[in-house]
Amino acid sequence: MAYQVINIKESKFDNADNVVILCYSSEPGKYLLAGSNTETLKMKRDDFNYVMRSHNYDLAKIEGMHISPVFGRFDYLNDFTLSDPESGEVI
């Protein structure tokens, strides 16, 4: 399932440094935040930075893109791929 990225923000507390990706989905799912089709995806900051560098993604261009998540333990993202919402081409 692919989600459309709405916003990305940092979530720091105690010793945890996470990235929270707010997404829109055409189908309601278990990551419900607000509204029937809005979801949040959590990813550790180090993993997020690694994915961004390894796929050569630009943080300024990530909003509006489709994200296909790969989940690990505790429903945290381990990896993701981005695709263009109009053409469906994987970036």
N, C-alpha and C positions, 0 to 999 in steps of 0.2 A: 504494500500500500504506500502510495506517495502522498505527502503532505505539502501544502504550500506555505512557505515561511512568511510569517507576518512580522516578527521582531525577534531580536536576540539580545539577551541581557546577562550580566554576571550575577551570580548568587554566592556571596561569601559569608560564611559563618563558622565560628570556631576554627577548626583546622581544614575545613572543606572549601575548595575553590571550584565551583561548577559554572557551566554555561547552561542557560535555560533558553530553549528555542520554542517560541510561541508559534503554533501552526494552525492552519485551517485545513480541515479534511472534508471531503464530500460525503463521508460516512461517519456517524458518531462512533466513538470508540471508548476504550477503557481509560484513556488519559484525559478525561473530561476536566476542563478548568472553568470555563464560563460559556454558556450557550451550548447548543447541541452539537456543534461541529468544531469547537475550538479545543486544541490539545497542547500540552506542554511536554517537551522532551528534554530530559536532563542528560548532560554529558560532562565528564570531568574536564577541567580546563586544559590539562596536559594532553588528553586524548583529542580534544577539539583542535588545539594548536597543531598537533601532529597531522590530523586529517587535512586541515587547511593547507599546510605546507606540502604534504605528500601529493595532494590532488591539484595543487597550485590554484586554489580557490581565492577569490578576492572578497574580503569581508564586506566591502562597500556594495558589492553586487549580489549578495546572498538573499536579501529580502525580495520576495516575489517569486523566487525560484522554487521548483519542486524538489523536495528532499525525500530520499528513500533511505530510511534508517535501518541499521543493523544493531539489534539489541543484545546486551550481555546480561550479566547478573543484576538483579534488583531493578530491572527495566531501565538501566542506564544505556545510553548509546555507546557503542564501541566504534562504529564507523558509519559513514553515510556517503551517498552519492547525490550530486545535484544534477538537475536537468532543466532545460529551457521549458517554461510552461506552454509556450505556443507551438514549438516544433517537436517537443518531446526528446530532443537530442541531449544525450548525456554529456555533461561538460567535463 
